[in-house]
Amino acid sequence: MKKNNKTTTPETKDVLIKDFCQKLNLSVLYQPQGSTHIHLSTCNISRPGLFLAGFYNHFAQDRVQVIGQQETEYLKTLTKQEREKAREEFFKQEFPCVILSSGLVPDKEALAIAKKHGRLLLGSKARSTILLSDLSLYLNETLAPSTRCHGVLADIYGIGVLIIGKSGVGKSETVLELLQRMHRLVADDAVDIKCVANRLIGSSPESIRHFTEVRGLGLIDISLMYGASAFVDEKQIDLVINLEEWDASKEYDRLGSYTATHKILDVELPMHTIPVKTGRNLAVILEVAARNYRLKAMGHDAFTELKNRLGME
């Protein structure tokens, strides 16, 4: 399997109009001829009330425009000439698309001006507040900074555990033992990671999804061998486990007094370095690490408890 550790921070993305509509449950009210994609470059969304009123000092051309009941009612207060001028000025601006919320449909006048300037018109049955929430979430996920790292991501007791380490250290073999113990695999060998609202979400590249590689056996299809319940499409990453060959000269943490971190896309994650040698059951150790992470999140720290018992500062 090909490994790629290149980090990318996408600022723009071209999305198929049909995919955009499917994700947000939108209908196409007018699509310019030859137009197939929406060019997205920001997570910000615009309600163009001020612009329809003639204030264009800070018009953001990169934002999706959402027109709801308020903007529609305002336009109804204008004379026909004023309304045509407001719409003409608005639709001649550059923007990805206009979405009409609350089941609104454009009248003949608005549709004619949209066609004149080649602007994509979409419709939503959802109220503006719900549409804005769904759209914001979609944009944040679609335009999220991303990277691909070499490792394994597993769901252990509901904790997303990213297992890293040099090739051949035993990551994939550990995953097989975890699967036997009814835990779930997210990705093996390559993990696609995106940062959404300061949370790291990991998934498997589509080309190698459901597969794991075992030296001596080759590729194994996890979904066929262990069933659909053994695999989850994506998972938030909570904890990093670094597997490395046992080094007798190295001092490993024995009390939990040292907190190491691993940075991915500027997000710091707690990390434990686990030495690997013959006889160690790594799956059990990872289970304990996941359980211990959950206990610490609930405020229970074994090292702090020991210090309190011994009266240590």
C-alpha positions as CSV (number, residue, x, y, z in Angstrom):
1,M,0.0,0.0,0.0
2,K,1.3,3.4,-0.9
3,K,2.1,5.8,1.9
4,N,1.6,9.5,1.7
5,N,2.4,11.8,4.6
6,K,1.9,15.1,2.7
7,T,-0.2,17.7,4.6
8,T,-2.6,19.8,2.7
9,T,-4.7,22.8,3.9
10,P,-7.3,23.3,1.1
11,E,-8.6,26.8,0.8
12,T,-10.8,26.1,-2.2
13,K,-12.7,23.1,-3.5
14,D,-14.9,22.4,-6.5
15,V,-17.9,20.3,-5.6
16,L,-20.4,18.8,-8.1
17,I,-23.7,20.6,-8.0
18,K,-25.6,17.3,-7.7
19,D,-23.5,16.2,-4.8
20,F,-23.9,19.6,-3.1
21,C,-27.7,19.4,-3.5
22,Q,-27.8,15.8,-2.3
23,K,-25.8,16.5,0.9
24,L,-28.0,19.5,1.8
25,N,-31.3,18.2,0.4
26,L,-31.6,21.1,-2.1
27,S,-33.4,21.4,-5.4
28,V,-32.1,23.1,-8.5
29,L,-34.2,26.2,-9.4
30,Y,-31.9,27.4,-12.2
31,Q,-28.6,26.0,-13.4
32,P,-26.6,27.9,-16.0
33,Q,-25.8,25.8,-19.1
34,G,-22.5,24.0,-18.9
35,S,-22.3,24.6,-15.1
36,T,-21.5,21.4,-13.2
37,H,-19.5,22.5,-10.1
38,I,-19.7,25.0,-7.3
39,H,-16.5,26.7,-6.3
40,L,-16.2,26.8,-2.5
41,S,-13.5,28.7,-0.7
42,T,-14.8,29.8,2.7
43,C,-16.9,28.4,5.5
44,N,-18.6,31.8,5.9
45,I,-22.2,32.3,4.7
46,S,-23.9,35.5,3.7
47,R,-27.5,36.7,4.3
48,P,-27.6,39.5,1.7
49,G,-30.2,41.8,3.3
50,L,-27.8,44.8,3.4
51,F,-26.7,44.2,-0.1
52,L,-30.3,44.2,-1.4
53,A,-30.7,47.5,0.4
54,G,-27.7,48.8,-1.6
55,F,-24.8,48.5,0.8
56,Y,-22.0,46.8,-1.1
57,N,-18.9,48.1,0.7
58,H,-18.0,44.7,2.2
59,F,-19.6,42.3,-0.2
60,A,-17.9,38.9,0.1
61,Q,-17.9,37.3,-3.3
62,D,-16.6,34.0,-2.1
63,R,-19.6,33.2,0.2
64,V,-22.7,31.2,-0.5
65,Q,-25.8,33.5,-0.4
66,V,-28.9,32.5,1.5
67,I,-32.1,34.4,0.9
68,G,-35.0,33.7,3.3
69,Q,-38.3,35.1,4.4
70,Q,-36.9,38.4,5.7
71,E,-35.1,39.3,2.5
72,T,-38.2,38.3,0.5
73,E,-40.5,40.5,2.6
74,Y,-38.1,43.4,2.3
75,L,-38.2,43.2,-1.5
76,K,-42.0,43.2,-1.5
77,T,-41.9,46.7,0.2
78,L,-40.0,48.2,-2.8
79,T,-41.6,49.5,-6.0
80,K,-41.2,47.3,-9.1
81,Q,-38.4,49.6,-10.4
82,E,-36.6,49.6,-7.0
83,R,-36.9,45.8,-6.8
84,E,-35.5,45.3,-10.3
85,K,-32.5,47.6,-9.5
86,A,-31.8,45.8,-6.2
87,R,-31.9,42.4,-7.8
88,E,-29.9,43.5,-10.8
89,E,-27.1,45.0,-8.6
90,F,-27.1,41.8,-6.5
91,F,-27.1,39.2,-9.2
92,K,-24.3,40.9,-11.2
93,Q,-22.0,40.2,-8.2
94,E,-19.8,37.1,-8.3
95,F,-20.7,34.3,-5.7
96,P,-20.9,30.5,-5.7
97,C,-24.7,30.2,-5.6
98,V,-27.9,31.5,-4.1
99,I,-30.1,29.3,-1.9
100,L,-33.7,30.2,-1.3
101,S,-34.9,28.8,2.1
102,S,-38.3,28.0,3.5
103,G,-39.6,26.5,0.2
104,L,-39.4,29.9,-1.5
105,V,-39.3,30.0,-5.3
106,P,-38.1,32.8,-7.5
107,D,-40.7,34.9,-9.4
108,K,-40.3,35.5,-13.2
109,E,-38.5,38.7,-12.6
110,A,-35.9,37.2,-10.3
111,L,-35.4,34.2,-12.5
112,A,-34.9,36.3,-15.6
113,I,-32.2,38.4,-13.9
114,A,-30.5,35.2,-12.5
115,K,-30.4,33.7,-16.0
116,K,-29.1,37.0,-17.4
117,H,-26.0,36.9,-15.1
118,G,-25.6,33.1,-15.1
119,R,-26.2,32.7,-11.4
120,L,-26.9,29.2,-9.9
121,L,-30.2,29.2,-8.0
122,L,-31.0,26.5,-5.5
123,G,-33.9,25.9,-3.2
124,S,-34.4,24.4,0.3
125,K,-37.6,23.5,2.2
126,A,-35.8,24.1,5.5
127,R,-36.1,27.3,7.4
128,S,-33.2,29.7,7.2
129,T,-31.8,28.9,10.7
130,I,-31.8,25.1,10.0
131,L,-30.3,25.6,6.5
132,L,-27.6,27.9,7.8
133,S,-26.7,25.3,10.5
134,D,-26.5,22.4,8.0
135,L,-24.7,24.5,5.5
136,S,-22.1,25.7,8.0
137,L,-21.4,22.1,9.1
138,Y,-21.1,20.9,5.5
139,L,-18.7,23.7,4.6
140,N,-16.5,23.2,7.7
141,E,-16.2,19.5,6.9
142,T,-15.7,19.9,3.2
143,L,-13.0,22.7,3.5
144,A,-11.4,21.3,6.6
145,P,-7.5,21.1,6.6
146,S,-6.4,17.6,6.1
147,T,-3.4,15.3,6.1
148,R,-2.6,11.6,5.5
149,C,-0.4,9.7,8.0
150,H,1.1,6.3,8.1
151,G,-0.6,4.3,10.9
152,V,-3.7,2.5,12.1
153,L,-6.9,4.0,13.6
154,A,-9.1,1.8,15.7
155,D,-12.2,2.3,17.9
156,I,-11.4,0.8,21.3
157,Y,-14.2,1.1,23.8
158,G,-15.5,4.2,21.9
159,I,-12.0,5.9,22.1
160,G,-10.4,6.7,18.7
161,V,-6.8,5.4,19.1
162,L,-4.3,6.2,16.4
163,I,-1.4,3.7,16.4
164,I,1.8,4.9,14.9
165,G,5.3,3.4,14.6
166,K,7.9,2.1,12.1
167,S,6.9,-0.4,9.5
168,G,7.1,-4.0,10.8
169,V,6.7,-3.0,14.5
170,G,3.4,-4.9,14.7
171,K,0.6,-2.4,14.1
172,S,-1.5,-4.5,11.8
173,E,-1.0,-7.7,13.9
174,T,-2.3,-5.8,16.9
175,V,-5.3,-4.7,15.0
176,L,-6.2,-8.4,14.2
177,E,-6.1,-9.1,18.0
178,L,-8.3,-6.1,18.7
179,L,-10.8,-7.3,16.1
180,Q,-10.9,-10.7,17.8
181,R,-11.7,-8.8,21.0
182,M,-14.7,-7.1,19.3
183,H,-13.2,-3.7,18.7
184,R,-13.5,-1.9,15.4
185,L,-11.1,-0.8,12.7
186,V,-11.2,2.5,11.0
187,A,-8.1,2.5,8.8
188,D,-5.0,0.5,8.4
189,D,-1.6,1.6,6.9
190,A,-2.9,5.0,5.8
191,V,-5.2,7.3,7.8
192,D,-6.8,10.4,6.2
193,I,-7.3,13.0,8.9
194,K,-9.2,16.3,8.8
195,C,-9.5,19.0,11.4
196,V,-13.1,20.1,12.0
197,A,-13.8,22.6,14.8
198,N,-10.4,21.7,16.4
199,R,-11.3,18.0,16.4
200,L,-9.4,15.4,14.4
201,I,-11.5,13.1,12.4
202,G,-9.9,10.0,10.8
203,S,-11.0,7.8,8.0
204,S,-9.6,5.3,5.5
205,P,-8.7,6.2,1.9
206,E,-11.4,4.9,-0.3
207,S,-9.0,2.7,-2.4
208,I,-7.9,0.6,0.6
209,R,-11.0,0.8,2.8
210,H,-11.8,-2.5,4.7
211,F,-8.3,-3.9,3.9
212,T,-5.4,-4.7,6.2
213,E,-2.0,-6.0,5.4
214,V,-0.4,-8.9,7.3
215,R,3.2,-9.8,6.4
216,G,3.3,-13.4,5.2
217,L,-0.4,-13.5,4.5
218,G,-0.9,-10.4,2.3
219,L,-4.1,-8.4,2.2
220,I,-7.2,-9.3,4.2
221,D,-10.7,-7.9,3.7
222,I,-11.9,-7.1,7.2
223,S,-15.5,-6.5,6.2
224,L,-15.8,-10.0,4.7
225,M,-13.8,-11.9,7.3
226,Y,-15.1,-10.2,10.4
227,G,-18.4,-8.7,9.3
228,A,-19.7,-5.1,8.8
229,S,-19.7,-4.5,12.6
230,A,-15.9,-4.8,12.7
231,F,-15.4,-1.6,10.7
232,V,-16.5,2.0,11.1
233,D,-16.1,4.6,8.3
234,E,-14.7,7.5,10.5
235,K,-13.8,8.2,14.1
236,Q,-12.6,11.2,16.1
237,I,-9.0,10.7,17.2
238,D,-8.6,11.0,21.0
239,L,-5.3,9.2,21.8
240,V,-2.1,8.4,20.0
241,I,-0.1,5.2,20.8
242,N,3.5,5.1,19.5
243,L,4.8,1.5,19.2
244,E,8.6,1.1,19.1
245,E,11.1,-1.7,19.5
246,W,12.1,-2.3,23.1
247,D,15.3,-0.3,23.9
248,A,16.9,-1.6,27.1
249,S,18.9,1.7,27.4
250,K,15.9,3.9,27.2
251,E,13.9,4.9,30.3
252,Y,10.2,4.4,29.8
253,D,7.4,6.0,31.8
254,R,6.3,3.7,34.6
255,L,4.1,5.9,36.7
256,G,2.2,8.0,34.2
257,S,3.9,11.2,35.5
258,Y,5.0,12.3,32.1
259,T,2.5,13.6,29.6
260,A,3.7,13.4,26.0
261,T,1.7,14.9,23.1
262,H,1.6,14.4,19.3
263,K,0.7,17.3,17.1
264,I,-1.4,16.8,14.0
265,L,-2.7,19.8,12.0
266,D,-1.8,22.0,15.0
267,V,-3.9,19.9,17.4
268,E,-2.1,18.4,20.4
269,L,-3.1,14.8,21.3
270,P,-2.0,12.8,24.3
271,M,0.5,10.1,23.4
272,H,1.9,7.0,25.0
273,T,5.1,5.3,23.8
274,I,4.7,1.6,24.2
275,P,7.9,-0.6,23.9
276,V,7.3,-3.8,21.8
277,K,9.1,-7.0,22.7
278,T,8.3,-10.7,22.7
279,G,5.6,-11.8,25.1
280,R,3.8,-8.4,25.4
281,N,0.1,-8.5,24.6
282,L,-0.2,-5.2,22.8
283,A,-4.0,-5.5,22.3
284,V,-4.5,-5.8,26.0
285,I,-2.2,-2.8,26.7
286,L,-4.1,-0.7,24.1
287,E,-7.4,-1.6,25.8
288,V,-6.0,-0.5,29.1
289,A,-4.7,2.7,27.5
290,A,-8.2,3.5,26.2
291,R,-9.9,2.7,29.5
292,N,-7.3,4.9,31.3
293,Y,-7.9,7.7,28.9
294,R,-11.6,7.6,29.6
295,L,-10.9,7.6,33.4
296,K,-8.7,10.6,33.1
297,A,-11.3,12.4,31.1
298,M,-13.7,11.7,34.1
299,G,-11.1,13.2,36.5
300,H,-9.5,9.9,37.8
301,D,-5.7,9.9,37.6
302,A,-3.9,6.9,39.1
303,F,-0.6,8.8,39.5
304,T,-2.3,11.7,41.3
305,E,-4.1,9.2,43.6
306,L,-0.8,7.6,44.4
307,K,0.8,10.9,45.2
308,N,-2.1,11.8,47.5
309,R,-1.8,8.5,49.4
310,L,2.0,9.0,49.8
311,G,1.6,12.6,50.8
312,M,3.8,13.7,47.9
313,E,3.8,17.2,46.5
